[in-house]
Amino acid sequence: MSTTVAPLVIAFLGIVGTLASALMTQRLATKAKALELDQSARQRAEERQHETERALAEAVRACYVRLNTASLDYQSELNHFWHALRAGRVTDDVRTRLDDARREHRARYSEAQMRIPDDVLTVVDGVHRRLNHVYGVLKRLDSGAPSRWEDDESLDEAHQQVMGLWKQLTEMRRTMRRSIGATQGGP
């Protein structure tokens, strides 16, 4: 019997070995495919994360451009208004241009409040407050209304304030450029 059983056992072991080999191969292939899919999913997630970060950085950069442009336009219109006021030639058109520049700046500032980092927003807040302060001074001088804060507002002081805005605008621009890596740490 052992001569009959031995070939059967060997045949049985051969069949089981063949079947086990196929199952092991299938299992290893499934694991390899799962690892490949996992790695691919991880890579897609990293790419999505990178794309999201890039889109956010681009949105901040675009916000900076719009805010910088609106701030410069506002300062320019304040300067233009001051010259018209000094010459006694303030017209409704000059007033409208200044008010439009102020509204555009306010819209860009509002956008920036929701989008830009806090350290940059601190600098932007200072510029925003200063632009609006100068606006108030010039409008009071235009209307002849008494000053609410200072007893000695004058055209000369207003001009110094308008010109003083350049320093703040320059610092704001530097801070924004540093924030997006467009410049080194220095001025």
C-alpha positions, 0 to 999 in steps of 0.5 A: 500500500505504501507504494500506492499511497506514496504516488497519490500523496506526491500527486496530491502534494503536487496539486496542492502545491500548484494550487497554493502557488497560484493562490500565493501569486494571486495574493501577491499580485493583489497586494502589489496592485493595492500598494500601487493604487495606494501610492497613486492615490497618495500622489494624486492627493499630493498633486491636489494639495500642491495645486490648491496651495498654488491657487491660493498663492495666486489668489493672494498675489492677485489680491495684492496687485488689485489692492496696490493698484487701488491704493496708488490710484486713491493716493493719486486722486487725493493728490489731484484733489489737493492740487484742485483745492489749492487752485480753487478748481474743485469740480464735481468731476474731481470730487467724483473721481476721488470718491470713485477711487475711495470706493474702489480702494475700499472694495479691494481692502475688504477683499484683502481683509478676507484673503491676506495674512495677518502680518501683511494686513497690519501694514495694509490697515495702516495705509487704509486708515491713513488714506481715509484720514487724508480723504477726510481732511481734504473733504473738510477743507473742500466743504469748509467744515470744521475739523473734528480732530485737529484745530489746525488742518490746512492745505499745507498740512494736507499736502504733507500728509498726501506726500507722506503716504508714499512712504506707507505705500512703499512699505506696504508694497515691500511687505506684500512682495516679501509675503509672496517671495517676490523679493529677498528680506531687504528693502 
